[in-house]
Amino acid sequence: MKKKRMAGQAGYHAMLMPGMIFLIIFNVVPMFGILMAFEDYLPAKGIFHSAWVGLENFKYMLEIPDSMIILRNTLIIAIGKIVLGTIVPICFALLLNEIRNKLMKKGIQTVVYLPHFLSWAVLAAIVVNIFDYNGPINSLIQSMGHDPILFLGSNTWFRKILIGTDVWKEFGYGSIVYLAALTGIDPGLHEAAAIDGANRFQRLRHITLPGIMPIIMLMVAMNLGNILNAGFDQVFNLYNPIVYETGDIIDTYVYRVGLLGQQYSFATAIGLLKSIVGCTLLLSANGFAKKFANMQIF
Amino acid sequence: MIRSKSFQSRLADGIIWAVVLLMTAACLFPMLNMIAISFSDKSAAAGNMVGLIPVQFNLDSYRMLIEDHQFWRSFLISVLRVVLGTALNLILVVLMAYPLSKSSREFRGRNFYMNFLIFMMLFSGGMVPLFMVVNKLHLIDTIWSLVLPGAVPVFNVILLMNFFKSVPASLEEAARIDGCSKLGILFRIFLPISLPSLATIALFSIVGHWNDYFSGLIYMNKAANYPLQTYIQQLNVDITKVTDASQLQNLAAVSNKTLNAAKIVVSTIPLLVIYPFLQKYFVTGMVIGSVKE
């Protein structure tokens, strides 16, 4: 009996083997690259023979003004996306829930989910076209008698465009979880409240919102774990040197310094710090969700 | 449902409809504008005269696109990548999710593997070291650099594992008594009943592979090897490289707007083709993925 059980165990290990090999090659081995953060890495010498500099790269990070700028940009953009990216889908789900025409509802959902499935490579072209100096939005502004705005070259507008277009892309898809939660609310509650004379707004406040509160808490917790992810793909495809001051985020900076500028050690140090902070945030978010909503992300 | 049709209620309905339709239009307009530009006359597009209806309707840009060899080469690379990548993702996800769905009493290594996977999902060495590994393995400029580094989508493994956990143990027990092997149980019992979950995961993979421009950008030295999204992304590069405002003001005039619009429209057609399936399965995928009690 024991022998047979051992054979069963071997079978399970064997099934995991192919995936584990890929993970070890492409996830574990690159982690040794983290050593570069503590070295003055030179490609000619390799990871194991480059000069060890301890925390020198991290000290340098604190000294240069770029660090503050990219951290500030990252936080402003990410927080803006989290706040609006939570509120707008909830409002949209609540509004859509009030629409009784099934066919229209389905059609609307089909349209608003679509941008989520397109990549930022494609959407950037669409956004650039819409916000172009001579584009549709500026035509509208001009017809109202104002001067056109160079949206994508303006440090006052760039972050607003990033936040706005991200919300635009994701609000439909983001409303799915809330719509699902809304269908879970007992219609009997609404009927009882209506009989007692509660109007639509009162029912929204006292039945609907409390009903979807656990999901809202869970989604907020999950999003907070992403506070250092301001959206590389979006920024990377929309920014330009004119708006580096307001639009450059940690990830784009690491890309430029590390892969283009080949300052491998410095880029790795920034990436490592971001990864550690992000990881801690995500774990606390999971703990938070577990404690307060009795749900967990993983 | 009691429906009191008071004035206020009707007003509220009107406002709700107006807001919802406005938001929907905001999603639709930019896409329709792009399509209209692709069918418009070149000078009309450059002069930003196109709204929702093509100006001087013609197929010139599509005729030019048909002859653009690089576009179609990139298109094929993307198709090949989606096929290879999705197949590999599915095989590995299925093989990993099954043992992990067992309790740690049935499979003693389970918790070790599970913690390992979660760690892999949360933490990474970053793009520079990964690039070095891919480079060392001589995968640069091959299709494998687009497929192998992301061979195990850890999140999907966990998704399918959770589904497998809900399969009644009695089914597996019955199959085992009838002499079915572990692989047999996986392929004859678990896979057929988890087809909707598998479809969700396959669609995640297809969309992920189709939409990814970044690995093409860093792992391909030759532009001839770019997958389609990287090719499209390169059209935008004009924008991300401008250094003074006057260049940015004249973007429309210098770029070939109608041809670029046609490229963008054609590059999204494959997604539109699978969109009905996406809508069906992604919705369930999103719900089972995020809500776990």
Chai-1 contact restraints between the chains, C-beta under 6 A:
chainA,res_idxA,chainB,res_idxB,connection_type,confidence,min_distance_angstrom,max_distance_angstrom,comment,restraint_id
A,G11,B,K182,contact,1.0,0.0,6.0,A-B,restraint_1
A,Y12,B,P99,contact,1.0,0.0,6.0,A-B,restraint_2
A,Y12,B,F107,contact,1.0,0.0,6.0,A-B,restraint_3
A,M15,B,L95,contact,1.0,0.0,6.0,A-B,restraint_4
A,M15,B,P99,contact,1.0,0.0,6.0,A-B,restraint_5
A,L16,B,M96,contact,1.0,0.0,6.0,A-B,restraint_6
A,L16,B,P99,contact,1.0,0.0,6.0,A-B,restraint_7
A,L16,B,Y113,contact,1.0,0.0,6.0,A-B,restraint_8
A,G19,B,L92,contact,1.0,0.0,6.0,A-B,restraint_9
A,G19,B,M96,contact,1.0,0.0,6.0,A-B,restraint_10
A,G19,B,V152,contact,1.0,0.0,6.0,A-B,restraint_11
A,F22,B,A151,contact,1.0,0.0,6.0,A-B,restraint_12
A,F22,B,V152,contact,1.0,0.0,6.0,A-B,restraint_13
A,L23,B,M120,contact,1.0,0.0,6.0,A-B,restraint_14
A,L23,B,V152,contact,1.0,0.0,6.0,A-B,restraint_15
A,F26,B,P149,contact,1.0,0.0,6.0,A-B,restraint_16
A,N27,B,M120,contact,1.0,0.0,6.0,A-B,restraint_17
A,V29,B,V133,contact,1.0,0.0,6.0,A-B,restraint_18
A,P30,B,G125,contact,1.0,0.0,6.0,A-B,restraint_19
A,P30,B,P129,contact,1.0,0.0,6.0,A-B,restraint_20
A,P30,B,L130,contact,1.0,0.0,6.0,A-B,restraint_21
A,P30,B,V133,contact,1.0,0.0,6.0,A-B,restraint_22
A,M31,B,G125,contact,1.0,0.0,6.0,A-B,restraint_23
A,G33,B,G125,contact,1.0,0.0,6.0,A-B,restraint_24
A,G33,B,P129,contact,1.0,0.0,6.0,A-B,restraint_25
A,I34,B,G125,contact,1.0,0.0,6.0,A-B,restraint_26
A,L95,B,I16,contact,1.0,0.0,6.0,A-B,restraint_27
A,L95,B,V19,contact,1.0,0.0,6.0,A-B,restraint_28
A,L95,B,V20,contact,1.0,0.0,6.0,A-B,restraint_29
A,E98,B,I16,contact,1.0,0.0,6.0,A-B,restraint_30
A,I108,B,T24,contact,1.0,0.0,6.0,A-B,restraint_31
A,V111,B,T24,contact,1.0,0.0,6.0,A-B,restraint_32
A,V111,B,C27,contact,1.0,0.0,6.0,A-B,restraint_33
A,V111,B,L28,contact,1.0,0.0,6.0,A-B,restraint_34
A,V112,B,T24,contact,1.0,0.0,6.0,A-B,restraint_35
A,V112,B,C27,contact,1.0,0.0,6.0,A-B,restraint_36
A,P115,B,C27,contact,1.0,0.0,6.0,A-B,restraint_37
A,F117,B,V207,contact,1.0,0.0,6.0,A-B,restraint_38
A,F117,B,L271,contact,1.0,0.0,6.0,A-B,restraint_39
A,S119,B,N211,contact,1.0,0.0,6.0,A-B,restraint_40
A,S119,B,Q229,contact,1.0,0.0,6.0,A-B,restraint_41
A,A121,B,Y213,contact,1.0,0.0,6.0,A-B,restraint_42
A,A121,B,Q229,contact,1.0,0.0,6.0,A-B,restraint_43
A,A121,B,I232,contact,1.0,0.0,6.0,A-B,restraint_44
A,A121,B,Q233,contact,1.0,0.0,6.0,A-B,restraint_45
A,V122,B,I232,contact,1.0,0.0,6.0,A-B,restraint_46
A,V122,B,I264,contact,1.0,0.0,6.0,A-B,restraint_47
A,A124,B,N236,contact,1.0,0.0,6.0,A-B,restraint_48
A,A125,B,N236,contact,1.0,0.0,6.0,A-B,restraint_49
A,A125,B,I264,contact,1.0,0.0,6.0,A-B,restraint_50
A,I126,B,P30,contact,1.0,0.0,6.0,A-B,restraint_51
A,I126,B,M34,contact,1.0,0.0,6.0,A-B,restraint_52
A,V128,B,I239,contact,1.0,0.0,6.0,A-B,restraint_53
A,I130,B,P30,contact,1.0,0.0,6.0,A-B,restraint_54
A,D132,B,A252,contact,1.0,0.0,6.0,A-B,restraint_55
A,Y133,B,Q249,contact,1.0,0.0,6.0,A-B,restraint_56
A,N134,B,N48,contact,1.0,0.0,6.0,A-B,restraint_57
A,N134,B,A252,contact,1.0,0.0,6.0,A-B,restraint_58
A,G135,B,N48,contact,1.0,0.0,6.0,A-B,restraint_59
A,L150,B,A245,contact,1.0,0.0,6.0,A-B,restraint_60
A,L150,B,L248,contact,1.0,0.0,6.0,A-B,restraint_61
A,G153,B,A245,contact,1.0,0.0,6.0,A-B,restraint_62
A,G153,B,L248,contact,1.0,0.0,6.0,A-B,restraint_63
A,I176,B,V283,contact,1.0,0.0,6.0,A-B,restraint_64
A,I176,B,M286,contact,1.0,0.0,6.0,A-B,restraint_65
A,V177,B,S290,contact,1.0,0.0,6.0,A-B,restraint_66
A,A180,B,V287,contact,1.0,0.0,6.0,A-B,restraint_67
A,A194,B,I2,contact,1.0,0.0,6.0,A-B,restraint_68
A,N237,B,N236,contact,1.0,0.0,6.0,A-B,restraint_69
A,N240,B,T240,contact,1.0,0.0,6.0,A-B,restraint_70
A,N240,B,V242,contact,1.0,0.0,6.0,A-B,restraint_71
A,P241,B,T243,contact,1.0,0.0,6.0,A-B,restraint_72
A,G258,B,V128,contact,1.0,0.0,6.0,A-B,restraint_73
A,Y264,B,V128,contact,1.0,0.0,6.0,A-B,restraint_74
A,A267,B,V128,contact,1.0,0.0,6.0,A-B,restraint_75
A,T268,B,G126,contact,1.0,0.0,6.0,A-B,restraint_76
A,T268,B,V128,contact,1.0,0.0,6.0,A-B,restraint_77
A,G271,B,G126,contact,1.0,0.0,6.0,A-B,restraint_78
A,S275,B,F123,contact,1.0,0.0,6.0,A-B,restraint_79
A,C279,B,L122,contact,1.0,0.0,6.0,A-B,restraint_80
A,C279,B,F123,contact,1.0,0.0,6.0,A-B,restraint_81
A,M295,B,E293,contact,1.0,0.0,6.0,A-B,restraint_82
A,F298,B,I118,contact,1.0,0.0,6.0,A-B,restraint_83
